[in-house]
Amino acid sequence: MNRLTLMKMRKLRDFLRDDVRRRTDFTQTDQTLGVEMPPVQKPLAQGERLLPLPEWRGFVHPRGALDELIGNRRSVRKYLDEPLTAAELSFLLWATQGVRQQTPARVLRNVPSAGNRHSTETYLALTRAAVAAEGTVAFSPGLYRYAPLEHALVCLGCPDKLAERVTHAALEQPFAGTAPVVFFWACLPYRTEWRYAEASHKVIAIDQGHICQNLYLAAGAIGCGTCAIAAYHQQAADALFGLDGQDEFIVYLAPLGRTR
């Protein structure tokens, strides 16, 4: 590695260090200054409505002991040509961003987050319909946003050639477009910046890892597989869900499908 490249790498490494916490003036964060806390979930836009997810308990039966699920954890890029059920989708969303307790002061979820700030919004690209227990269509192919407080989906429409657009957003990695569902995780940095200012961004990235690891384990428990993707087309991924790319943008994605 040449000297100039090494200098650049060392500068980028600072993102992983926590020295920034000692350089941050926490007396000047918006939280300390009394600015109202940002909402923990995006509000519904005009015309949007909540589509309740079904109860998964009693319909989805996760299998495998924790040590077995961890031991078998791997990235999967080939999926059976089968849809997920709506109950399975409900379970996966509960496992990754589900709410276990809500009070006026805080919302506790199934994954940890620095300062309980949860800067993540979950988006889905369903390239195949999610079916109900009776085999009928519960959620049609299209784009969705997860509303964890209500455990519901918000339909964002269904663009033409959705699978092709998903593949393009995944930097032309073809397996992404073959999955029946692709999880896209977006970041709203201000939710964490409100409390931690410039010390926010390392922990936002760590939070994403917690979410995706839960997806791996939950997928394995229902006979599915997934593959985390961190190399993607930023502008195409943001445009797919109508994100502004500044105050909200995609940071991680994971195609998921049945393997057995």
Secondary structure as a PSIPRED ss2 file (coil, helix, strand):
# PSIPRED VFORMAT (PSIPRED V4.0)

   1 M C   1.000  0.000  0.000
   2 N C   1.000  0.000  0.000
   3 R H   0.000  1.000  0.000
   4 L H   0.000  1.000  0.000
   5 T H   0.000  1.000  0.000
   6 L H   0.000  1.000  0.000
   7 M H   0.000  1.000  0.000
   8 K H   0.000  1.000  0.000
   9 M H   0.000  1.000  0.000
  10 R H   0.000  1.000  0.000
  11 K H   0.000  1.000  0.000
  12 L H   0.000  1.000  0.000
  13 R H   0.000  1.000  0.000
  14 D H   0.000  1.000  0.000
  15 F H   0.000  1.000  0.000
  16 L H   0.000  1.000  0.000
  17 R C   1.000  0.000  0.000
  18 D C   1.000  0.000  0.000
  19 D C   1.000  0.000  0.000
  20 V H   0.000  1.000  0.000
  21 R H   0.000  1.000  0.000
  22 R H   0.000  1.000  0.000
  23 R H   0.000  1.000  0.000
  24 T C   1.000  0.000  0.000
  25 D C   1.000  0.000  0.000
  26 F H   0.000  1.000  0.000
  27 T H   0.000  1.000  0.000
  28 Q H   0.000  1.000  0.000
  29 T C   1.000  0.000  0.000
  30 D C   1.000  0.000  0.000
  31 Q C   1.000  0.000  0.000
  32 T C   1.000  0.000  0.000
  33 L C   1.000  0.000  0.000
  34 G C   1.000  0.000  0.000
  35 V C   1.000  0.000  0.000
  36 E C   1.000  0.000  0.000
  37 M C   1.000  0.000  0.000
  38 P C   1.000  0.000  0.000
  39 P C   1.000  0.000  0.000
  40 V C   1.000  0.000  0.000
  41 Q C   1.000  0.000  0.000
  42 K C   1.000  0.000  0.000
  43 P C   1.000  0.000  0.000
  44 L C   1.000  0.000  0.000
  45 A C   1.000  0.000  0.000
  46 Q C   1.000  0.000  0.000
  47 G C   1.000  0.000  0.000
  48 E C   1.000  0.000  0.000
  49 R C   1.000  0.000  0.000
  50 L E   0.000  0.000  1.000
  51 L E   0.000  0.000  1.000
  52 P E   0.000  0.000  1.000
  53 L C   1.000  0.000  0.000
  54 P C   1.000  0.000  0.000
  55 E C   1.000  0.000  0.000
  56 W C   1.000  0.000  0.000
  57 R E   0.000  0.000  1.000
  58 G C   1.000  0.000  0.000
  59 F C   1.000  0.000  0.000
  60 V E   0.000  0.000  1.000
  61 H C   1.000  0.000  0.000
  62 P C   1.000  0.000  0.000
  63 R C   1.000  0.000  0.000
  64 G C   1.000  0.000  0.000
  65 A C   1.000  0.000  0.000
  66 L H   0.000  1.000  0.000
  67 D H   0.000  1.000  0.000
  68 E H   0.000  1.000  0.000
  69 L H   0.000  1.000  0.000
  70 I H   0.000  1.000  0.000
  71 G H   0.000  1.000  0.000
  72 N C   1.000  0.000  0.000
  73 R C   1.000  0.000  0.000
  74 R C   1.000  0.000  0.000
  75 S E   0.000  0.000  1.000
  76 V C   1.000  0.000  0.000
  77 R C   1.000  0.000  0.000
  78 K C   1.000  0.000  0.000
  79 Y C   1.000  0.000  0.000
  80 L C   1.000  0.000  0.000
  81 D C   1.000  0.000  0.000
  82 E C   1.000  0.000  0.000
  83 P C   1.000  0.000  0.000
  84 L C   1.000  0.000  0.000
  85 T E   0.000  0.000  1.000
  86 A H   0.000  1.000  0.000
  87 A H   0.000  1.000  0.000
  88 E H   0.000  1.000  0.000
  89 L H   0.000  1.000  0.000
  90 S H   0.000  1.000  0.000
  91 F H   0.000  1.000  0.000
  92 L H   0.000  1.000  0.000
  93 L H   0.000  1.000  0.000
  94 W H   0.000  1.000  0.000
  95 A H   0.000  1.000  0.000
  96 T H   0.000  1.000  0.000
  97 Q H   0.000  1.000  0.000
  98 G C   1.000  0.000  0.000
  99 V E   0.000  0.000  1.000
 100 R E   0.000  0.000  1.000
 101 Q E   0.000  0.000  1.000
 102 Q E   0.000  0.000  1.000
 103 T C   1.000  0.000  0.000
 104 P C   1.000  0.000  0.000
 105 A C   1.000  0.000  0.000
 106 R C   1.000  0.000  0.000
 107 V E   0.000  0.000  1.000
 108 L E   0.000  0.000  1.000
 109 R E   0.000  0.000  1.000
 110 N C   1.000  0.000  0.000
 111 V C   1.000  0.000  0.000
 112 P C   1.000  0.000  0.000
 113 S C   1.000  0.000  0.000
 114 A H   0.000  1.000  0.000
 115 G H   0.000  1.000  0.000
 116 N H   0.000  1.000  0.000
 117 R C   1.000  0.000  0.000
 118 H C   1.000  0.000  0.000
 119 S C   1.000  0.000  0.000
 120 T E   0.000  0.000  1.000
 121 E E   0.000  0.000  1.000
 122 T E   0.000  0.000  1.000
 123 Y E   0.000  0.000  1.000
 124 L E   0.000  0.000  1.000
 125 A E   0.000  0.000  1.000
 126 L E   0.000  0.000  1.000
 127 T C   1.000  0.000  0.000
 128 R C   1.000  0.000  0.000
 129 A C   1.000  0.000  0.000
 130 A E   0.000  0.000  1.000
 131 V E   0.000  0.000  1.000
 132 A C   1.000  0.000  0.000
 133 A C   1.000  0.000  0.000
 134 E C   1.000  0.000  0.000
 135 G C   1.000  0.000  0.000
 136 T C   1.000  0.000  0.000
 137 V E   0.000  0.000  1.000
 138 A E   0.000  0.000  1.000
 139 F E   0.000  0.000  1.000
 140 S C   1.000  0.000  0.000
 141 P C   1.000  0.000  0.000
 142 G E   0.000  0.000  1.000
 143 L E   0.000  0.000  1.000
 144 Y E   0.000  0.000  1.000
 145 R E   0.000  0.000  1.000
 146 Y E   0.000  0.000  1.000
 147 A E   0.000  0.000  1.000
 148 P C   1.000  0.000  0.000
 149 L C   1.000  0.000  0.000
 150 E C   1.000  0.000  0.000
 151 H C   1.000  0.000  0.000
 152 A E   0.000  0.000  1.000
 153 L E   0.000  0.000  1.000
 154 V E   0.000  0.000  1.000
 155 C E   0.000  0.000  1.000
 156 L E   0.000  0.000  1.000
 157 G E   0.000  0.000  1.000
 158 C C   1.000  0.000  0.000
 159 P C   1.000  0.000  0.000
 160 D C   1.000  0.000  0.000
 161 K C   1.000  0.000  0.000
 162 L H   0.000  1.000  0.000
 163 A H   0.000  1.000  0.000
 164 E H   0.000  1.000  0.000
 165 R H   0.000  1.000  0.000
 166 V H   0.000  1.000  0.000
 167 T H   0.000  1.000  0.000
 168 H H   0.000  1.000  0.000
 169 A H   0.000  1.000  0.000
 170 A C   1.000  0.000  0.000
 171 L C   1.000  0.000  0.000
 172 E C   1.000  0.000  0.000
 173 Q C   1.000  0.000  0.000
 174 P H   0.000  1.000  0.000
 175 F H   0.000  1.000  0.000
 176 A H   0.000  1.000  0.000
 177 G H   0.000  1.000  0.000
 178 T H   0.000  1.000  0.000
 179 A C   1.000  0.000  0.000
 180 P C   1.000  0.000  0.000
 181 V E   0.000  0.000  1.000
 182 V E   0.000  0.000  1.000
 183 F E   0.000  0.000  1.000
 184 F E   0.000  0.000  1.000
 185 W E   0.000  0.000  1.000
 186 A E   0.000  0.000  1.000
 187 C E   0.000  0.000  1.000
 188 L C   1.000  0.000  0.000
 189 P C   1.000  0.000  0.000
 190 Y H   0.000  1.000  0.000
 191 R H   0.000  1.000  0.000
 192 T H   0.000  1.000  0.000
 193 E H   0.000  1.000  0.000
 194 W H   0.000  1.000  0.000
 195 R H   0.000  1.000  0.000
 196 Y H   0.000  1.000  0.000
 197 A H   0.000  1.000  0.000
 198 E H   0.000  1.000  0.000
 199 A H   0.000  1.000  0.000
 200 S C   1.000  0.000  0.000
 201 H H   0.000  1.000  0.000
 202 K H   0.000  1.000  0.000
 203 V H   0.000  1.000  0.000
 204 I H   0.000  1.000  0.000
 205 A H   0.000  1.000  0.000
 206 I H   0.000  1.000  0.000
 207 D H   0.000  1.000  0.000
 208 Q H   0.000  1.000  0.000
 209 G H   0.000  1.000  0.000
 210 H H   0.000  1.000  0.000
 211 I H   0.000  1.000  0.000
 212 C H   0.000  1.000  0.000
 213 Q H   0.000  1.000  0.000
 214 N H   0.000  1.000  0.000
 215 L H   0.000  1.000  0.000
 216 Y H   0.000  1.000  0.000
 217 L H   0.000  1.000  0.000
 218 A H   0.000  1.000  0.000
 219 A H   0.000  1.000  0.000
 220 G H   0.000  1.000  0.000
 221 A H   0.000  1.000  0.000
 222 I C   1.000  0.000  0.000
 223 G C   1.000  0.000  0.000
 224 C E   0.000  0.000  1.000
 225 G E   0.000  0.000  1.000
 226 T E   0.000  0.000  1.000
 227 C C   1.000  0.000  0.000
 228 A C   1.000  0.000  0.000
 229 I E   0.000  0.000  1.000
 230 A C   1.000  0.000  0.000
 231 A C   1.000  0.000  0.000
 232 Y C   1.000  0.000  0.000
 233 H C   1.000  0.000  0.000
 234 Q H   0.000  1.000  0.000
 235 Q H   0.000  1.000  0.000
 236 A H   0.000  1.000  0.000
 237 A H   0.000  1.000  0.000
 238 D H   0.000  1.000  0.000
 239 A H   0.000  1.000  0.000
 240 L H   0.000  1.000  0.000
 241 F C   1.000  0.000  0.000
 242 G C   1.000  0.000  0.000
 243 L C   1.000  0.000  0.000
 244 D C   1.000  0.000  0.000
 245 G C   1.000  0.000  0.000
 246 Q C   1.000  0.000  0.000
 247 D C   1.000  0.000  0.000
 248 E C   1.000  0.000  0.000
 249 F E   0.000  0.000  1.000
 250 I E   0.000  0.000  1.000
 251 V E   0.000  0.000  1.000
 252 Y E   0.000  0.000  1.000
 253 L E   0.000  0.000  1.000
 254 A E   0.000  0.000  1.000
 255 P E   0.000  0.000  1.000
 256 L E   0.000  0.000  1.000
 257 G E   0.000  0.000  1.000
 258 R E   0.000  0.000  1.000
 259 T C   1.000  0.000  0.000
 260 R C   1.000  0.000  0.000
